[in-house]
Amino acid sequence: MQRPVNPTLSHCKPEGNGMPMNDVRIAITSVLRRIFSKPPMATPVDLHHKTVIVTGTSPGSIGYETAKTLAAWGARVIVTTRSKTDACVQQLRAELQADGFPCAVEGHPLDLTHAESVETFVRWYHNSIDAPLHILLNNAGVHSDILGSWTEPHLSDDGFEIHWRTNYMGAMHLTHRLLDRLQQAGTPMEPARVVFVASHLHQKGLNSELFHPSRPYSSWLIYGQSKLGLVHGAFELQRRYAAHNVQSYVLHPGSIATNIAIKGLETNKRMQKLLQIVNPLQMLFMLSPLQGAQTQIYCATQPGLQGGRYFDRCAVATASPEADNRVVAQRLWEETQQWIDGLPTQPSAQHLATPPSATHSGATSQTAAGTA
């Protein structure tokens, strides 16, 4: 079987350390827009009798605020985190109850970096929830090298660059496995929805790098590459499944003051501590998690919203010209589908022995050498 596309497994030196100047300009623009314009808010929608999955819902994240909002609007919400899922569910329920809202929140661990974790979650959903799925919100993702200091790729257990493996491959794996439940929920008048949280950094991605990577390694570039993959995936999903009552959306959430930056500095303890100290100042210049959640809430709930488009600030926006290439999107979809079809759907004995809430570790040099 053909291996799935795996950008940036080359061990070249990066083009430079830290955030590129263009990213600095984008950040400054975001700050100015944050100061001088009020961020839009999604209009409440009655979601009673709807079942929703939101991935990546750790407290303090836009996923958490998304799940809380959708539950407050009446949805039955399934949340996922890589660890401490029960604590997340309990906190959500307590906050919703304190505000006088329904508490229809359930959860299960999910680590998109590991195929077995995805398969375990899907089996749990089919066996325990056993309901049509009206909205799948692919919010979970990683950006693990904020300072851009990595000189070579960090690999997953199955040998893929960690950002590509988690942000693109993991999200597409989960989506493909849940398409049957999405089609059960969708109707011509009210299709089911799949929402992908990408980033304006998808504009760093190049179609040529999806299949034949040649650029020197940079975690910022591959992060953008993973988000370009999501834009392609969202557009191709729309083309293939709109006729089956499933609509697909992809978006940029904005520049948000969340804990992702602290997690992205986990290898630099001094910078991590400094960021924790200045973290309150972020709120002066960046979106809060609740504000940053609005575009994905909008895409998930706005009545009559046409899919197959890219959104920013609760409105249709322009994606990278690279995302217009349907031939690339089709090839990416088909190669990803080949990879998913070749995955085992039953857990291994080792996975069965792993506690459900365990956080999995990174790749070994042996597995990386075997797949690179």
SEKEGU-236553 format. One line per 3 residues: for each residue x, y, z of C-alpha. Coordinates in nm, 4 decimals, always signed. Layout:
<nodes>
X Y Z ~ ...
</nodes>
This chain:
<nodes>
+0.0000 +0.0000 +0.0000 ~ +0.1255 +0.3464 -0.0810 ~ +0.2357 +0.5430 +0.2211
+0.0328 +0.8577 +0.2882 ~ +0.1816 +1.1923 +0.2066 ~ +0.4342 +1.2911 +0.4692
+0.5858 +1.6363 +0.4213 ~ +0.9139 +1.7501 +0.5761 ~ +1.0716 +1.4236 +0.6800
+1.3949 +1.5660 +0.5407 ~ +1.6473 +1.6447 +0.8108 ~ +1.7681 +1.9713 +0.6588
+1.8656 +2.2721 +0.8613 ~ +1.5942 +2.5370 +0.9057 ~ +1.6043 +2.8566 +0.7085
+1.6298 +3.0565 +1.0275 ~ +1.5420 +3.0508 +1.3944 ~ +1.2321 +3.1957 +1.5485
+0.9293 +3.3590 +1.3937 ~ +0.9798 +3.4921 +1.0379 ~ +0.9345 +3.8655 +0.9820
+0.6176 +3.8123 +0.7815 ~ +0.4644 +3.6419 +1.0859 ~ +0.5634 +3.9414 +1.2969
+0.3807 +4.1721 +1.0552 ~ +0.0740 +3.9478 +1.0635 ~ +0.0837 +3.9472 +1.4438
+0.1067 +4.3284 +1.4558 ~ -0.1869 +4.3562 +1.2155 ~ -0.3887 +4.1208 +1.4353
-0.3040 +4.3271 +1.7430 ~ -0.4153 +4.6523 +1.5799 ~ -0.7363 +4.4951 +1.4544
-0.8008 +4.3537 +1.8018 ~ -0.7590 +4.6972 +1.9627 ~ -0.9671 +4.9005 +1.7192
-1.2458 +4.6623 +1.6169 ~ -1.4974 +4.4650 +1.8157 ~ -1.4872 +4.0929 +1.7326
-1.8123 +3.9489 +1.5940 ~ -2.0194 +3.7071 +1.7987 ~ -2.2239 +3.4170 +1.6629
-2.6020 +3.4454 +1.6994 ~ -2.7529 +3.1879 +1.9385 ~ -2.9288 +2.8955 +1.7705
-3.1598 +2.6335 +1.9207 ~ -2.9554 +2.3104 +1.9217 ~ -3.1900 +2.0858 +2.1163
-3.1946 +1.7314 +1.9759 ~ -2.8524 +1.7864 +1.8134 ~ -2.5452 +1.5764 +1.8880
-2.2075 +1.7473 +1.8575 ~ -1.8456 +1.6344 +1.8906 ~ -1.5842 +1.8984 +1.9750
-1.2214 +1.7833 +1.9811 ~ -0.9500 +1.9537 +2.1820 ~ -1.1495 +2.0968 +2.4725
-0.8932 +2.1505 +2.7469 ~ -0.9954 +2.4297 +2.9867 ~ -0.8716 +2.7667 +2.8659
-0.8966 +2.6715 +2.4994 ~ -1.1302 +2.7813 +2.2215 ~ -1.2501 +2.4214 +2.2059
-1.3636 +2.4425 +2.5675 ~ -1.5544 +2.7656 +2.5066 ~ -1.7060 +2.6184 +2.1905
-1.8303 +2.3109 +2.3742 ~ -1.9695 +2.5215 +2.6581 ~ -2.1565 +2.7515 +2.4191
-2.3067 +2.4691 +2.2127 ~ -2.4184 +2.2887 +2.5282 ~ -2.5734 +2.6110 +2.6605
-2.7684 +2.6363 +2.3355 ~ -2.9158 +2.2916 +2.3981 ~ -2.6884 +2.0456 +2.2167
-2.5729 +1.7124 +2.3477 ~ -2.1970 +1.7704 +2.3392 ~ -1.9205 +1.5115 +2.3317
-1.5814 +1.6554 +2.4267 ~ -1.2334 +1.5120 +2.3858 ~ -0.8963 +1.5816 +2.5432
-0.5729 +1.3862 +2.5390 ~ -0.5792 +1.3523 +2.9182 ~ -0.7885 +1.4506 +3.2222
-1.1080 +1.4206 +3.0193 ~ -1.3265 +1.3434 +3.3210 ~ -1.2069 +1.6593 +3.4946
-1.2869 +1.8628 +3.1829 ~ -1.6387 +1.7180 +3.1667 ~ -1.6992 +1.7855 +3.5354
-1.5807 +2.1460 +3.5023 ~ -1.8016 +2.2065 +3.2000 ~ -2.1044 +2.0590 +3.3732
-2.0435 +2.2648 +3.6869 ~ -2.0096 +2.5906 +3.4924 ~ -2.3167 +2.5202 +3.2807
-2.5231 +2.4291 +3.5846 ~ -2.4094 +2.7421 +3.7676 ~ -2.5276 +2.9502 +3.4718
-2.8623 +2.7698 +3.4591 ~ -2.7989 +2.5805 +3.1346 ~ -2.8420 +2.2118 +3.0435
-2.5531 +1.9841 +3.1347 ~ -2.5671 +1.7359 +2.8476 ~ -2.1890 +1.6985 +2.8229
-1.9999 +1.3710 +2.7920 ~ -1.6394 +1.3000 +2.7101 ~ -1.3777 +1.0487 +2.6073
-0.9985 +1.0674 +2.5680 ~ -0.8686 +1.1207 +2.2153 ~ -0.5138 +1.1674 +2.0904
-0.5169 +1.2389 +1.7181 ~ -0.1488 +1.1499 +1.6905 ~ -0.2303 +0.7810 +1.7482
-0.4501 +0.5803 +1.5131 ~ -0.5539 +0.3398 +1.7887 ~ -0.6797 +0.6281 +2.0010
-0.8982 +0.7466 +1.7127 ~ -1.0331 +0.3961 +1.6519 ~ -1.1041 +0.3511 +2.0238
-1.2939 +0.6800 +2.0359 ~ -1.5009 +0.5909 +1.7287 ~ -1.5903 +0.2492 +1.8740
-1.6893 +0.4167 +2.2011 ~ -1.9097 +0.6638 +2.0145 ~ -2.0820 +0.3891 +1.8167
-2.1330 +0.1673 +2.1218 ~ -2.2030 +0.4203 +2.3982 ~ -2.3553 +0.7228 +2.2263
-2.5109 +0.5360 +1.9337 ~ -2.6719 +0.8443 +1.7820 ~ -2.6571 +1.0286 +1.4509
-2.3910 +1.3006 +1.4541 ~ -2.5119 +1.6448 +1.3515 ~ -2.1886 +1.8426 +1.3962
-1.8235 +1.7329 +1.4044 ~ -1.5977 +2.0183 +1.5078 ~ -1.2320 +1.9337 +1.4409
-1.0747 +2.1843 +1.6769 ~ -0.7839 +1.9834 +1.8222 ~ -0.4349 +2.0586 +1.6977
-0.0768 +2.1213 +1.8042 ~ +0.1913 +2.3826 +1.7496 ~ +0.4781 +2.2462 +1.9526
+0.7716 +2.4702 +1.8582 ~ +0.6641 +2.8311 +1.8994 ~ +1.0227 +2.9588 +1.8984
+1.1055 +2.7736 +1.5768 ~ +1.4145 +2.6170 +1.7329 ~ +1.3782 +2.2604 +1.6059
+1.6495 +2.1731 +1.3552 ~ +1.4868 +1.8497 +1.2413 ~ +1.1378 +1.6963 +1.2468
+0.9929 +1.5476 +1.5638 ~ +0.8168 +1.2289 +1.4596 ~ +0.5082 +1.0400 +1.5736
+0.5230 +0.6732 +1.6686 ~ +0.4396 +0.5769 +1.3112 ~ +0.7070 +0.7994 +1.1619
+0.5319 +1.1190 +1.0549 ~ +0.6191 +1.4781 +1.1362 ~ +0.4188 +1.5537 +1.4497
+0.2294 +1.8610 +1.3274 ~ +0.1275 +1.6964 +1.0001 ~ +0.0383 +1.3728 +1.1792
-0.1824 +1.5412 +1.4389 ~ -0.3341 +1.8414 +1.2662 ~ -0.4072 +1.6892 +0.9271
-0.3861 +1.3100 +0.9360 ~ -0.5513 +1.2682 +1.2764 ~ -0.8379 +1.5038 +1.1956
-0.9039 +1.3387 +0.8592 ~ -0.8874 +0.9906 +1.0146 ~ -1.1528 +1.0845 +1.2705
-1.3707 +1.2525 +1.0083 ~ -1.3640 +0.9570 +0.7699 ~ -1.4568 +0.7150 +1.0482
-1.7590 +0.9255 +1.1493 ~ -1.8972 +0.9981 +0.8035 ~ -2.1603 +0.7255 +0.8392
-2.3073 +0.8921 +1.1501 ~ -2.2928 +1.2337 +0.9857 ~ -2.4857 +1.1046 +0.6856
-2.7454 +0.9533 +0.9204 ~ -2.8036 +1.2957 +1.0760 ~ -2.8039 +1.5079 +0.7613
-3.1155 +1.5970 +0.5632 ~ -3.1599 +1.8063 +0.2472 ~ -3.3084 +2.0880 +0.4544
-3.0587 +2.0603 +0.7390 ~ -2.7315 +1.8885 +0.6431 ~ -2.4838 +1.7613 +0.8987
-2.1727 +1.9758 +0.9359 ~ -1.7998 +1.9147 +0.9605 ~ -1.5954 +2.2128 +1.0771
-1.2152 +2.2233 +1.0485 ~ -1.0147 +2.4773 +1.2483 ~ -0.7231 +2.5787 +1.0273
-0.5192 +2.9005 +1.0433 ~ -0.4179 +3.1938 +0.8266 ~ -0.0781 +3.0221 +0.8352
-0.2120 +2.7741 +0.5800 ~ -0.0869 +3.0389 +0.3380 ~ +0.2647 +2.9197 +0.4200
+0.1789 +2.5824 +0.2694 ~ +0.2690 +2.4818 -0.0854 ~ +0.0990 +2.2112 -0.2881
+0.4350 +2.0899 -0.4165 ~ +0.5463 +2.0215 -0.0588 ~ +0.2503 +1.7903 +0.0051
+0.3958 +1.5141 -0.2100 ~ +0.7634 +1.5971 -0.2721 ~ +0.8950 +1.8046 +0.0204
+1.2110 +1.9938 -0.0583 ~ +1.2122 +2.3001 +0.1681 ~ +1.4496 +2.3074 +0.4658
+1.2684 +2.1956 +0.7791 ~ +1.0834 +2.4555 +0.9844 ~ +0.8108 +2.3722 +1.2355
+0.6317 +2.6932 +1.1348 ~ +0.6308 +2.5889 +0.7701 ~ +0.5059 +2.2380 +0.8420
+0.2397 +2.3782 +1.0757 ~ +0.1198 +2.5872 +0.7828 ~ +0.1478 +2.2835 +0.5585
-0.0776 +2.0848 +0.7932 ~ -0.3364 +2.3627 +0.7854 ~ -0.3247 +2.3801 +0.4048
-0.3991 +2.0080 +0.4119 ~ -0.7070 +2.0788 +0.6233 ~ -0.8286 +2.3445 +0.3801
-0.7919 +2.0988 +0.0924 ~ -0.9640 +1.8287 +0.2995 ~ -1.2567 +2.0534 +0.3862
-1.3113 +2.1629 +0.0269 ~ -1.2853 +1.8078 -0.1074 ~ -1.5229 +1.6772 +0.1605
-1.7764 +1.9344 +0.0439 ~ -1.7383 +1.8267 -0.3183 ~ -1.7794 +1.4584 -0.2338
-2.0450 +1.4651 +0.0384 ~ -2.2659 +1.7709 -0.0130 ~ -2.4953 +1.5493 -0.2210
-2.5128 +1.3150 +0.0810 ~ -2.6313 +1.5940 +0.3125 ~ -2.2959 +1.6718 +0.4744
-2.1562 +2.0266 +0.4552 ~ -1.7935 +2.1143 +0.5292 ~ -1.6376 +2.4393 +0.6557
-1.2831 +2.5531 +0.7336 ~ -1.1755 +2.8645 +0.9212 ~ -0.9127 +3.0834 +1.0809
-1.0073 +3.1429 +1.4477 ~ -0.7936 +3.4544 +1.4956 ~ -0.5001 +3.5405 +1.7206
-0.6054 +3.4083 +2.0574 ~ -0.4708 +3.4291 +2.4108 ~ -0.4831 +3.0602 +2.5061
-0.2562 +2.8050 +2.6694 ~ -0.1308 +2.6766 +2.3321 ~ +0.1697 +2.9090 +2.3411
+0.2717 +2.7846 +2.6851 ~ +0.2416 +2.4249 +2.5643 ~ +0.4399 +2.5162 +2.2549
+0.7261 +2.6281 +2.4798 ~ +0.7316 +2.3101 +2.6873 ~ +1.0962 +2.2475 +2.5913
+1.2014 +2.5961 +2.7073 ~ +1.1173 +2.6269 +3.0749 ~ +1.2493 +2.9821 +3.1162
+1.0399 +3.1178 +2.8315 ~ +0.7434 +2.9183 +2.9580 ~ +0.7673 +3.0824 +3.3003
+0.8097 +3.4270 +3.1440 ~ +0.5022 +3.3759 +2.9276 ~ +0.3009 +3.2691 +3.2304
+0.3968 +3.5953 +3.4014 ~ +0.3022 +3.8198 +3.1084 ~ +0.0069 +3.6045 +3.0052
-0.2555 +3.8460 +3.1508 ~ -0.1273 +4.1185 +2.9154 ~ -0.2294 +3.9074 +2.6169
-0.5917 +3.9942 +2.6805 ~ -0.5186 +4.3572 +2.5893 ~ -0.4081 +4.2635 +2.2390
-0.5538 +3.9249 +2.1491 ~ -0.8900 +3.7540 +2.1384 ~ -1.0119 +3.5758 +2.4472
-1.0852 +3.2026 +2.4056 ~ -1.4583 +3.2816 +2.3937 ~ -1.4083 +3.5471 +2.1258
-1.1771 +3.3179 +1.9314 ~ -1.4372 +3.0418 +1.9370 ~ -1.6999 +3.2501 +1.7586
-1.6119 +3.1704 +1.3974 ~ -1.6203 +2.7959 +1.4519 ~ -1.9453 +2.8302 +1.6467
-2.0803 +3.0352 +1.3561 ~ -1.9779 +2.7722 +1.0999 ~ -2.1263 +2.4947 +1.3112
-2.4636 +2.6583 +1.3711 ~ -2.5514 +2.9468 +1.1371 ~ -2.8715 +2.8395 +0.9539
-2.8431 +2.8005 +0.5778 ~ -2.4670 +2.8568 +0.5686 ~ -2.3136 +2.7273 +0.2450
-2.0226 +2.4900 +0.2947 ~ -1.7060 +2.4453 +0.0937 ~ -1.5722 +2.7875 +0.1914
-1.3080 +2.9414 +0.4157 ~ -1.4162 +3.1704 +0.7020 ~ -1.2602 +3.4358 +0.9232
-1.4341 +3.6596 +1.1796 ~ -1.7714 +3.4946 +1.1139 ~ -1.7615 +3.5741 +0.7429
-1.6466 +3.4202 +0.4169 ~ -1.2790 +3.4965 +0.3544 ~ -1.0230 +3.4231 +0.0852
-0.8083 +3.1134 +0.1247 ~ -0.4623 +3.0710 -0.0228 ~ -0.4571 +3.0314 -0.4035
-0.2952 +2.6927 -0.3387 ~ -0.6308 +2.5743 -0.2020 ~ -0.7973 +2.6248 -0.5420
-0.6164 +2.3286 -0.6988 ~ -0.8760 +2.0515 -0.7207 ~ -0.6322 +1.7997 -0.8666
-0.4106 +1.8331 -0.5600 ~ -0.7093 +1.8119 -0.3247 ~ -0.8331 +1.4963 -0.4951
-0.4928 +1.3294 -0.4825 ~ -0.4460 +1.4255 -0.1176 ~ -0.7894 +1.2871 -0.0318
-0.7305 +0.9590 -0.2140 ~ -0.3868 +0.8978 -0.0653 ~ -0.5194 +0.9799 +0.2806
-0.8109 +0.7417 +0.2224 ~ -0.5654 +0.4659 +0.1238 ~ -0.3800 +0.5165 +0.4501
-0.6993 +0.5120 +0.6571 ~ -0.8276 +0.1999 +0.4816 ~ -0.5043 +0.0218 +0.5729
-0.5289 +0.0970 +0.9447 ~ -0.6385 -0.1759 +1.1880 ~ -0.9821 -0.1068 +1.3333
-0.9317 -0.3259 +1.6407 ~ -0.7008 -0.2272 +1.9275 ~ -0.3734 -0.4088 +1.9811
-0.3083 -0.5949 +2.3046 ~ -0.0667 -0.3200 +2.4083 ~ -0.3299 -0.0505 +2.3554
-0.5874 -0.2478 +2.5529 ~ -0.3458 -0.2503 +2.8451 ~ -0.3029 +0.1278 +2.8341
-0.5230 +0.3321 +3.0719 ~ -0.7832 +0.5271 +2.8691 ~ -0.6645 +0.8645 +2.9943
-0.2941 +0.8032 +2.9328 ~ -0.1035 +1.0549 +2.7244 ~ +0.1047 +0.8844 +2.4584
+0.4700 +0.9616 +2.3953 ~ +0.6508 +1.0539 +2.0775 ~ +0.8196 +0.8378 +1.8162
+1.1259 +0.6221 +1.8618 ~ +1.4204 +0.6381 +1.6269 ~ +1.3459 +0.2823 +1.5173
+0.9936 +0.3579 +1.3951 ~ +1.1084 +0.6797 +1.2352 ~ +1.3808 +0.5031 +1.0414
+1.1346 +0.2408 +0.9278 ~ +0.8977 +0.4864 +0.7624 ~ +1.1115 +0.7788 +0.6561
</nodes>
